[in-house]
Amino acid sequence: MTAVGSYPMRSDAAELAEMLLWAAGIPYSTVADDAYPSEPRRRVRLFVEDADANDAVAVLTDQLPATRFEND
């Protein structure tokens, strides 16, 4: 699995990214940073299969150009 995006938890950008991947037919999974629930800067990360990573990044960067992508 490859991380293709990192977004603020419960943000419109995170939900939009999920919808874009779904619409493109790219299966994804999300991992929420719930380790510190009181932390105001919690994130949700989107993961796709390695074979879909380039397509997913292309879809997301085309539709969300201001989004910061992290692959860690």
Biopython code that builds the backbone (N, CA, C, O; Angstrom):
import numpy as np
from Bio.PDB.StructureBuilder import StructureBuilder

atoms = [
    (1, "MET", "N", (0.835, -1.176, 0.000)),
    (1, "MET", "CA", (0.000, 0.000, 0.000)),
    (1, "MET", "C", (0.888, 1.250, 0.000)),
    (1, "MET", "O", (1.957, 1.280, 0.609)),
    (2, "THR", "N", (0.409, 2.270, -0.698)),
    (2, "THR", "CA", (1.135, 3.526, -0.814)),
    (2, "THR", "C", (0.246, 4.665, -0.329)),
    (2, "THR", "O", (-0.923, 4.743, -0.708)),
    (3, "ALA", "N", (0.784, 5.542, 0.499)),
    (3, "ALA", "CA", (0.056, 6.732, 0.938)),
    (3, "ALA", "C", (0.047, 7.737, -0.212)),
    (3, "ALA", "O", (1.093, 8.064, -0.774)),
    (4, "VAL", "N", (-1.143, 8.221, -0.552)),
    (4, "VAL", "CA", (-1.257, 9.182, -1.652)),
    (4, "VAL", "C", (-1.772, 10.534, -1.196)),
    (4, "VAL", "O", (-1.857, 11.460, -2.003)),
    (5, "GLY", "N", (-2.113, 10.669, 0.057)),
    (5, "GLY", "CA", (-2.577, 11.958, 0.537)),
    (5, "GLY", "C", (-2.711, 11.979, 2.038)),
    (5, "GLY", "O", (-2.926, 10.949, 2.677)),
    (6, "SER", "N", (-2.580, 13.169, 2.592)),
    (6, "SER", "CA", (-2.742, 13.390, 4.016)),
    (6, "SER", "C", (-3.530, 14.679, 4.173)),
    (6, "SER", "O", (-3.160, 15.718, 3.628)),
    (7, "TYR", "N", (-4.626, 14.599, 4.926)),
    (7, "TYR", "CA", (-5.553, 15.725, 5.022)),
    (7, "TYR", "C", (-5.962, 15.948, 6.463)),
    (7, "TYR", "O", (-5.914, 15.026, 7.277)),
    (8, "PRO", "N", (-6.366, 17.173, 6.782)),
    (8, "PRO", "CA", (-6.914, 17.402, 8.127)),
    (8, "PRO", "C", (-8.144, 16.515, 8.336)),
    (8, "PRO", "O", (-8.969, 16.357, 7.435)),
    (9, "MET", "N", (-8.251, 15.953, 9.508)),
    (9, "MET", "CA", (-9.376, 15.079, 9.827)),
    (9, "MET", "C", (-10.690, 15.834, 9.681)),
    (9, "MET", "O", (-10.798, 17.001, 10.057)),
    (10, "ARG", "N", (-11.680, 15.152, 9.131)),
    (10, "ARG", "CA", (-13.034, 15.670, 8.949)),
    (10, "ARG", "C", (-13.060, 16.960, 8.120)),
    (10, "ARG", "O", (-13.878, 17.845, 8.370)),
    (11, "SER", "N", (-12.188, 17.059, 7.161)),
    (11, "SER", "CA", (-12.177, 18.239, 6.307)),
    (11, "SER", "C", (-12.867, 17.940, 4.984)),
    (11, "SER", "O", (-12.998, 16.784, 4.583)),
    (12, "ASP", "N", (-13.306, 18.999, 4.316)),
    (12, "ASP", "CA", (-13.910, 18.825, 2.998)),
    (12, "ASP", "C", (-12.904, 18.230, 2.022)),
    (12, "ASP", "O", (-13.278, 17.428, 1.167)),
    (13, "ALA", "N", (-11.632, 18.611, 2.136)),
    (13, "ALA", "CA", (-10.605, 18.093, 1.227)),
    (13, "ALA", "C", (-10.460, 16.583, 1.373)),
    (13, "ALA", "O", (-10.306, 15.878, 0.376)),
    (14, "ALA", "N", (-10.507, 16.081, 2.596)),
    (14, "ALA", "CA", (-10.387, 14.636, 2.813)),
    (14, "ALA", "C", (-11.573, 13.903, 2.200)),
    (14, "ALA", "O", (-11.400, 12.876, 1.544)),
    (15, "GLU", "N", (-12.765, 14.423, 2.410)),
    (15, "GLU", "CA", (-13.947, 13.780, 1.840)),
    (15, "GLU", "C", (-13.946, 13.865, 0.320)),
    (15, "GLU", "O", (-14.326, 12.907, -0.354)),
    (16, "LEU", "N", (-13.523, 14.997, -0.224)),
    (16, "LEU", "CA", (-13.460, 15.150, -1.675)),
    (16, "LEU", "C", (-12.442, 14.175, -2.266)),
    (16, "LEU", "O", (-12.709, 13.556, -3.296)),
    (17, "ALA", "N", (-11.296, 14.035, -1.634)),
    (17, "ALA", "CA", (-10.283, 13.098, -2.127)),
    (17, "ALA", "C", (-10.828, 11.678, -2.161)),
    (17, "ALA", "O", (-10.595, 10.946, -3.123)),
    (18, "GLU", "N", (-11.549, 11.283, -1.121)),
    (18, "GLU", "CA", (-12.150, 9.944, -1.102)),
    (18, "GLU", "C", (-13.153, 9.785, -2.244)),
    (18, "GLU", "O", (-13.176, 8.751, -2.911)),
    (19, "MET", "N", (-13.977, 10.803, -2.469)),
    (19, "MET", "CA", (-14.968, 10.724, -3.553)),
    (19, "MET", "C", (-14.299, 10.661, -4.915)),
    (19, "MET", "O", (-14.767, 9.945, -5.800)),
    (20, "LEU", "N", (-13.204, 11.404, -5.096)),
    (20, "LEU", "CA", (-12.504, 11.389, -6.378)),
    (20, "LEU", "C", (-11.915, 10.013, -6.663)),
    (20, "LEU", "O", (-12.017, 9.513, -7.783)),
    (21, "LEU", "N", (-11.307, 9.408, -5.666)),
    (21, "LEU", "CA", (-10.752, 8.067, -5.859)),
    (21, "LEU", "C", (-11.866, 7.069, -6.141)),
    (21, "LEU", "O", (-11.736, 6.221, -7.024)),
    (22, "TRP", "N", (-12.951, 7.167, -5.401)),
    (22, "TRP", "CA", (-14.089, 6.270, -5.628)),
    (22, "TRP", "C", (-14.614, 6.424, -7.052)),
    (22, "TRP", "O", (-14.844, 5.432, -7.743)),
    (23, "ALA", "N", (-14.804, 7.686, -7.496)),
    (23, "ALA", "CA", (-15.333, 7.946, -8.839)),
    (23, "ALA", "C", (-14.394, 7.433, -9.926)),
    (23, "ALA", "O", (-14.843, 7.027, -10.998)),
    (24, "ALA", "N", (-13.087, 7.452, -9.649)),
    (24, "ALA", "CA", (-12.104, 6.967, -10.619)),
    (24, "ALA", "C", (-11.970, 5.451, -10.585)),
    (24, "ALA", "O", (-11.234, 4.871, -11.384)),
    (25, "GLY", "N", (-12.679, 4.806, -9.662)),
    (25, "GLY", "CA", (-12.608, 3.354, -9.565)),
    (25, "GLY", "C", (-11.334, 2.850, -8.921)),
    (25, "GLY", "O", (-10.924, 1.711, -9.144)),
    (26, "ILE", "N", (-10.709, 3.700, -8.123)),
    (26, "ILE", "CA", (-9.459, 3.323, -7.452)),
    (26, "ILE", "C", (-9.776, 2.959, -6.002)),
    (26, "ILE", "O", (-10.162, 3.821, -5.213)),
    (27, "PRO", "N", (-9.612, 1.681, -5.651)),
    (27, "PRO", "CA", (-9.872, 1.288, -4.261)),
    (27, "PRO", "C", (-8.877, 1.976, -3.328)),
    (27, "PRO", "O", (-7.699, 2.125, -3.654)),
    (28, "TYR", "N", (-9.367, 2.386, -2.175)),
    (28, "TYR", "CA", (-8.521, 3.088, -1.215)),
    (28, "TYR", "C", (-8.908, 2.672, 0.195)),
    (28, "TYR", "O", (-9.964, 2.082, 0.420)),
    (29, "SER", "N", (-8.044, 2.988, 1.123)),
    (29, "SER", "CA", (-8.379, 2.835, 2.533)),
    (29, "SER", "C", (-7.865, 4.068, 3.259)),
    (29, "SER", "O", (-6.935, 4.736, 2.806)),
    (30, "THR", "N", (-8.482, 4.349, 4.379)),
    (30, "THR", "CA", (-8.097, 5.519, 5.153)),
    (30, "THR", "C", (-7.582, 5.072, 6.509)),
    (30, "THR", "O", (-8.024, 4.069, 7.069)),
    (31, "VAL", "N", (-6.643, 5.839, 7.015)),
    (31, "VAL", "CA", (-6.122, 5.614, 8.358)),
    (31, "VAL", "C", (-6.170, 6.955, 9.064)),
    (31, "VAL", "O", (-5.541, 7.922, 8.634)),
    (32, "ALA", "N", (-6.921, 7.003, 10.151)),
    (32, "ALA", "CA", (-7.050, 8.231, 10.921)),
    (32, "ALA", "C", (-6.039, 8.246, 12.052)),
    (32, "ALA", "O", (-5.757, 7.218, 12.668)),
    (33, "ASP", "N", (-5.507, 9.407, 12.312)),
    (33, "ASP", "CA", (-4.579, 9.589, 13.422)),
    (33, "ASP", "C", (-5.396, 9.844, 14.677)),
    (33, "ASP", "O", (-5.613, 10.988, 15.076)),
    (34, "ASP", "N", (-5.846, 8.752, 15.294)),
    (34, "ASP", "CA", (-6.670, 8.863, 16.501)),
    (34, "ASP", "C", (-5.874, 8.639, 17.776)),
    (34, "ASP", "O", (-6.450, 8.504, 18.856)),
    (35, "ALA", "N", (-4.567, 8.599, 17.659)),
    (35, "ALA", "CA", (-3.745, 8.319, 18.833)),
    (35, "ALA", "C", (-3.888, 9.398, 19.901)),
    (35, "ALA", "O", (-3.837, 9.112, 21.097)),
    (36, "TYR", "N", (-4.068, 10.637, 19.458)),
    (36, "TYR", "CA", (-4.199, 11.760, 20.379)),
    (36, "TYR", "C", (-5.464, 12.539, 20.021)),
    (36, "TYR", "O", (-5.379, 13.555, 19.331)),
    (37, "PRO", "N", (-6.640, 12.084, 20.476)),
    (37, "PRO", "CA", (-7.896, 12.698, 20.053)),
    (37, "PRO", "C", (-8.027, 14.175, 20.396)),
    (37, "PRO", "O", (-8.810, 14.880, 19.758)),
    (38, "SER", "N", (-7.295, 14.656, 21.370)),
    (38, "SER", "CA", (-7.411, 16.079, 21.720)),
    (38, "SER", "C", (-6.508, 16.957, 20.854)),
    (38, "SER", "O", (-6.600, 18.184, 20.909)),
    (39, "GLU", "N", (-5.646, 16.345, 20.064)),
    (39, "GLU", "CA", (-4.734, 17.087, 19.185)),
    (39, "GLU", "C", (-5.548, 17.747, 18.067)),
    (39, "GLU", "O", (-6.222, 17.048, 17.310)),
    (40, "PRO", "N", (-5.499, 19.066, 17.949)),
    (40, "PRO", "CA", (-6.310, 19.753, 16.936)),
    (40, "PRO", "C", (-5.836, 19.534, 15.498)),
    (40, "PRO", "O", (-6.575, 19.816, 14.555)),
    (41, "ARG", "N", (-4.631, 19.043, 15.326)),
    (41, "ARG", "CA", (-4.098, 18.885, 13.971)),
    (41, "ARG", "C", (-4.095, 17.431, 13.524)),
    (41, "ARG", "O", (-3.202, 17.009, 12.789)),
    (42, "ARG", "N", (-5.088, 16.662, 13.961)),
    (42, "ARG", "CA", (-5.163, 15.262, 13.555)),
    (42, "ARG", "C", (-5.325, 15.165, 12.042)),
    (42, "ARG", "O", (-5.878, 16.063, 11.407)),
    (43, "ARG", "N", (-4.835, 14.064, 11.472)),
    (43, "ARG", "CA", (-4.848, 13.873, 10.033)),
    (43, "ARG", "C", (-5.515, 12.558, 9.674)),
    (43, "ARG", "O", (-5.614, 11.644, 10.494)),
    (44, "VAL", "N", (-5.966, 12.484, 8.444)),
    (44, "VAL", "CA", (-6.421, 11.223, 7.871)),
    (44, "VAL", "C", (-5.562, 10.994, 6.636)),
    (44, "VAL", "O", (-5.359, 11.907, 5.836)),
    (45, "ARG", "N", (-5.059, 9.777, 6.483)),
    (45, "ARG", "CA", (-4.204, 9.454, 5.345)),
    (45, "ARG", "C", (-4.925, 8.483, 4.434)),
    (45, "ARG", "O", (-5.607, 7.565, 4.890)),
    (46, "LEU", "N", (-4.763, 8.700, 3.138)),
    (46, "LEU", "CA", (-5.362, 7.823, 2.133)),
    (46, "LEU", "C", (-4.294, 6.906, 1.562)),
    (46, "LEU", "O", (-3.202, 7.352, 1.210)),
    (47, "PHE", "N", (-4.619, 5.619, 1.473)),
    (47, "PHE", "CA", (-3.715, 4.619, 0.929)),
    (47, "PHE", "C", (-4.381, 3.916, -0.241)),
    (47, "PHE", "O", (-5.589, 3.678, -0.233)),
    (48, "VAL", "N", (-3.576, 3.587, -1.251)),
    (48, "VAL", "CA", (-4.043, 2.799, -2.385)),
    (48, "VAL", "C", (-3.030, 1.684, -2.625)),
    (48, "VAL", "O", (-1.915, 1.712, -2.104)),
    (49, "GLU", "N", (-3.439, 0.709, -3.420)),
    (49, "GLU", "CA", (-2.503, -0.347, -3.807)),
    (49, "GLU", "C", (-1.346, 0.283, -4.575)),
    (49, "GLU", "O", (-1.529, 1.281, -5.273)),
    (50, "ASP", "N", (-0.169, -0.295, -4.448)),
    (50, "ASP", "CA", (1.016, 0.238, -5.124)),
    (50, "ASP", "C", (0.787, 0.428, -6.617)),
    (50, "ASP", "O", (1.231, 1.421, -7.193)),
    (51, "ALA", "N", (0.100, -0.516, -7.244)),
    (51, "ALA", "CA", (-0.135, -0.451, -8.694)),
    (51, "ALA", "C", (-1.032, 0.721, -9.088)),
    (51, "ALA", "O", (-0.998, 1.161, -10.237)),
    (52, "ASP", "N", (-1.833, 1.232, -8.151)),
    (52, "ASP", "CA", (-2.752, 2.340, -8.435)),
    (52, "ASP", "C", (-2.205, 3.699, -8.001)),
    (52, "ASP", "O", (-2.855, 4.722, -8.217)),
    (53, "ALA", "N", (-1.033, 3.722, -7.400)),
    (53, "ALA", "CA", (-0.526, 4.958, -6.801)),
    (53, "ALA", "C", (-0.368, 6.090, -7.807)),
    (53, "ALA", "O", (-0.802, 7.208, -7.531)),
    (54, "ASN", "N", (0.234, 5.842, -8.954)),
    (54, "ASN", "CA", (0.428, 6.917, -9.934)),
    (54, "ASN", "C", (-0.899, 7.467, -10.434)),
    (54, "ASN", "O", (-1.054, 8.680, -10.575)),
    (55, "ASP", "N", (-1.860, 6.582, -10.703)),
    (55, "ASP", "CA", (-3.178, 7.028, -11.150)),
    (55, "ASP", "C", (-3.878, 7.841, -10.059)),
    (55, "ASP", "O", (-4.497, 8.866, -10.343)),
    (56, "ALA", "N", (-3.777, 7.386, -8.831)),
    (56, "ALA", "CA", (-4.422, 8.094, -7.722)),
    (56, "ALA", "C", (-3.834, 9.486, -7.533)),
    (56, "ALA", "O", (-4.572, 10.456, -7.362)),
    (57, "VAL", "N", (-2.526, 9.586, -7.563)),
    (57, "VAL", "CA", (-1.887, 10.898, -7.413)),
    (57, "VAL", "C", (-2.287, 11.811, -8.564)),
    (57, "VAL", "O", (-2.525, 13.000, -8.355)),
    (58, "ALA", "N", (-2.363, 11.270, -9.779)),
    (58, "ALA", "CA", (-2.765, 12.079, -10.935)),
    (58, "ALA", "C", (-4.188, 12.609, -10.759)),
    (58, "ALA", "O", (-4.452, 13.781, -11.028)),
    (59, "VAL", "N", (-5.101, 11.750, -10.309)),
    (59, "VAL", "CA", (-6.493, 12.173, -10.093)),
    (59, "VAL", "C", (-6.547, 13.250, -9.019)),
    (59, "VAL", "O", (-7.210, 14.273, -9.196)),
    (60, "LEU", "N", (-5.864, 13.029, -7.925)),
    (60, "LEU", "CA", (-5.935, 13.968, -6.806)),
    (60, "LEU", "C", (-5.256, 15.297, -7.114)),
    (60, "LEU", "O", (-5.787, 16.349, -6.760)),
    (61, "THR", "N", (-4.113, 15.273, -7.756)),
    (61, "THR", "CA", (-3.429, 16.536, -8.053)),
    (61, "THR", "C", (-4.152, 17.317, -9.131)),
    (61, "THR", "O", (-4.081, 18.545, -9.157)),
    (62, "ASP", "N", (-4.849, 16.622, -10.025)),
    (62, "ASP", "CA", (-5.617, 17.318, -11.053)),
    (62, "ASP", "C", (-6.814, 18.030, -10.440)),
    (62, "ASP", "O", (-7.152, 19.137, -10.859)),
    (63, "GLN", "N", (-7.453, 17.421, -9.468)),
    (63, "GLN", "CA", (-8.667, 17.975, -8.869)),
    (63, "GLN", "C", (-8.414, 18.785, -7.603)),
    (63, "GLN", "O", (-9.214, 19.656, -7.261)),
    (64, "LEU", "N", (-7.329, 18.516, -6.912)),
    (64, "LEU", "CA", (-6.998, 19.203, -5.657)),
    (64, "LEU", "C", (-5.580, 19.754, -5.731)),
    (64, "LEU", "O", (-4.715, 19.303, -4.979)),
    (65, "PRO", "N", (-5.314, 20.720, -6.618)),
    (65, "PRO", "CA", (-3.941, 21.166, -6.826)),
    (65, "PRO", "C", (-3.260, 21.766, -5.610)),
    (65, "PRO", "O", (-2.031, 21.773, -5.535)),
    (66, "ALA", "N", (-4.028, 22.267, -4.658)),
    (66, "ALA", "CA", (-3.415, 22.884, -3.485)),
    (66, "ALA", "C", (-3.173, 21.880, -2.360)),
    (66, "ALA", "O", (-2.681, 22.248, -1.293)),
    (67, "THR", "N", (-3.512, 20.634, -2.594)),
    (67, "THR", "CA", (-3.370, 19.611, -1.562)),
    (67, "THR", "C", (-1.913, 19.224, -1.394)),
    (67, "THR", "O", (-1.176, 19.077, -2.369)),
    (68, "ARG", "N", (-1.520, 19.065, -0.168)),
    (68, "ARG", "CA", (-0.162, 18.618, 0.152)),
    (68, "ARG", "C", (-0.174, 17.099, 0.251)),
    (68, "ARG", "O", (-0.928, 16.528, 1.038)),
    (69, "PHE", "N", (0.655, 16.456, -0.541)),
    (69, "PHE", "CA", (0.730, 15.001, -0.523)),
    (69, "PHE", "C", (1.961, 14.568, 0.232)),
    (69, "PHE", "O", (3.036, 15.154, 0.103)),
    (70, "GLU", "N", (1.782, 13.533, 1.021)),
    (70, "GLU", "CA", (2.891, 12.996, 1.815)),
    (70, "GLU", "C", (2.988, 11.509, 1.550)),
    (70, "GLU", "O", (1.975, 10.809, 1.533)),
    (71, "ASN", "N", (4.174, 11.035, 1.349)),
    (71, "ASN", "CA", (4.416, 9.603, 1.167)),
    (71, "ASN", "C", (5.381, 9.120, 2.237)),
    (71, "ASN", "O", (6.530, 8.789, 1.944)),
    (72, "ASP", "N", (4.918, 9.082, 3.464)),
    (72, "ASP", "CA", (5.782, 8.573, 4.535)),
    (72, "ASP", "C", (5.112, 7.468, 5.258)),
    (72, "ASP", "O", (5.681, 6.908, 6.195)),
]
sb = StructureBuilder()
sb.init_structure("model")
sb.init_model(0)
sb.init_chain("A")
sb.init_seg("    ")
for serial, (resi, resn, name, xyz) in enumerate(atoms, 1):
    if name == "N":
        sb.init_residue(resn, " ", resi, " ")
    sb.init_atom(name, np.array(xyz, "f"), 0.0, 1.0, " ", f" {name:<3s}", serial, name[0])
structure = sb.get_structure()
